[in-house]
């Protein structure tokens, strides 16, 4: 036979198999992170929970995801990602993600720990470990897709990865209310409230196994291409600590980072308390509205499954990335205005969430593929880590603020006051996206608005 066997880089099927292996741990991560989102309203009545957490406690726990990320974890680990490569660093933090989730599950399942009154703090530690592992694993996945799909349909691949990962959120939003069923006495024992955590932990363990398959494929990829996943191939290209300041000194990179934190807080932090906001706003006069509210929130990830790949493909083909970012930011702002001030009929809740879901698809599809255009490849691991670091500052603070508001007020007043936080964040996101748009016009050499697929 004279046919030459394709390398992994040349094989479309191999690229997409590697992509599939990267998606599974992210799907599991999204599920575990959002496992309480559509049952957040139960924390309004801590006397009914054997766990004993109130809304403020839940907000504190949710903010734990970002604690280690904010206090230097992401920066240090991003540097490790550039130095040690995706395979070693990613494996460490995929494992840490599963270990943190295991600690959360054990803590909220143990009557002995709950009885001591320390369950919140121990679970917080588990959430910190899970959060750091999840964020670095996400950086490793993003960088790996950039590597395997460079010069190909990179925005489509990233958009699809985000879409499928967000199905993990959809699964959590729909399954958690089913798993956590109220007992006949109206109480929620530990063996009920821990079910979403157990399910999520099993998914994470599966994701850890599948990550191992990707590691083997990536090692073969580098062997065939004569490359290294550490990127540092020449002395002048080696990572230096001063590179952090060079990256942060890049105004376009800084604008993308700021857009990331304000935009994502409008959605991810909202989801944490979605049912606690939607039920008083649109279900005050409706019986069993908890299920309806869960269905509303689950629309967000389902919309992204459809629209993120579509918008990613459009960015690849026609460009205009900064325009998409503005459009998505405006839609998210409009969605929160509707949720806060529209009449209390359920239809307006569905409309607001639908607009939020489409906006949630637009910005990431355009934003993440823009980073490799403005940051040298050798610093991509650090660059993505710094973005996540900046994002997690908001992700740590906003849940605590919203949890405090929902604990202090009640009913519609609590929901509207919480929505003011997201409306303000939306206004800032629009402002930043506009600055990025005008800066891109003044610096056409960056090709931010040029199609990715040439």
Helices and strands as residue ranges (DSSP letters): H 12-33, G 37-48, H 55-63, G 64-66, H 67-68, I 69-73, H 74-109, H 111-116, H 119-148, H 154-179, H 190-193, H 195-225, G 235-237, H 242-248, H 251-264, I 265-269, H 270-272, H 274-282, H 289-318, H 321-341, H 346-374, G 377-379, H 380-408, H 411-442, G 444-446
